[in-house]
Amino acid sequence: MITHIDEISVQEFNARLFDKQYFIPGKPLIVRNFFIEEDKYARWTPEFLMNAVKGDDRPVGMSVYTMSEDKHEQFFRSGVREDHGLQEAMALAVADPEGGKYYNLLESSIPALVEKVEIPAFLTDKTNSSEGYLWIGNGNITPLHFDAPNNFYFQIKGSKIFHIFEPSHYFYLYPSGSNASAISDVETIDQQKYPLAKHVKPVVVRLEPGDFLYLPPFWWHQVESAGAYISLNYWGYPRVEQCLCYPGFYELLRHFELGILIRMYERTNKHGAEDFTIREVVQMLLARGYNWAAYIFGMALFQDRLYEILEDAGISPSADIISRTEEFFARMDRQEMNLDNIRYETLGEDRFYDASRLLHTHEVVSRETADRLYRFASFLKQAKSLDNVTVSPQLVNDMMDFHEELATFDVRAVQA
């Protein structure tokens, strides 16, 4: 159990240190006075912010809280979402609370402001994009949750208090939904209702203007701001190594269901000491006892190869598979997917079966080859149960050997 989060000064910080000791191991870090507010953000006054969004009425979301002396009542029972035009939302967010309500601008990319921020050089190859997200308001609490991406967080104005738990505390914190906790406030936990929570305690840190926080994927956090604040953060895809925890398995499975697990690997694993092949990654996962993750990676690699063969043969995937993938994305956007229900989805194995069936019906592969493909796919549902015993290393290695056979498969020779 962590008892503190490393804090260093900007004088001690360098990109090599960050990569080696924090980013690659997935360890949180706070850098104090990372930037000097007076030099970079002193002009970010309410008037400056309003001018930056003048005339911009595109809809953005806001969280709205009714003021109360009881913090729990105010932030955990009264919060609602409202949509406003950006200019109106900014005016509400930067104003002093009026009418007994707090207004907080939810994460929103505001080009007129973000373009004035240069992403730090050490993050340019770690973020999803150069576009950051601004968080502006006048006091709120974000309930306990975790995020799947890496979180690079900069405090610009005001202060924020983070209550942080490590990913291994997953079952102690009563997960609810895709990434939230049923515990409404970590400072007032009902021990009778949530008895397992007594086994863990958060590390509490306070960010002041100019501070930088690196929070790796799947680290739980509740965030509180006492007054007016401006924060900026960048997201970065999780690395495979960071997904080797219970909530991380969900992220691997989600990428597999969407058919982009190998792309995820290729995007995020360029920071290690060596450039490993997928087969080597599979072997490392097996050596560490993560048979389930190894099988999912093997299936993802296999699936990519089947689609390459389909493309070479001029065969299009079934339309219903494509539409179901789009619907899956939509459900994810609505946050309807979590580890408990994604395991019962059949999109991944349906995609695999569909590719195998098409290759056989178009006589690109033999019935024997198709049957071998179906046998591997039949284990996928069991693999989704997260049962390492069911998924043996021999099964994974047999699948990888079969993949290597298909790696040299020549469609032109068959068509000839």
Secondary structure, DSSP 4 states (H G I P E B T S, - for coil): ------EEETTT--HHHHIIIIITTT--EEEETSS-HHHHTTT--HHHHHHHTTT---EEEEEEEE--SSHHHHHHTS-EEEEEEHHHHHHHHHSPPBTTEEEEEEEE--HHHHTTSPPPGGGTTTSS-S--EEEEEEEEEEEEE--SSEEEEEEEES-EEEEEE-GGGGGGG-EETTTEES-S-TTS--TTTSGGGGG---EEEEE-TT-EEEE-TT-EEEEEEEEEEEEEEEEEPPPGGGG-SHHHHHHHHHHHHTT-HHHHHHHH-SSSSS---HHHHHHHHHHTT-HHHHHHHHHHHHHHHHHHHHHHTT-PPPHHHHHHHHHHHHHHHTT---HHHHTT--HHHHHHHHHHHHHHHTTSS-HHHHHHHHHHHHTHHHHTTT-TTTS-HHHHHHHHHHHHHHHT--HHHHH-
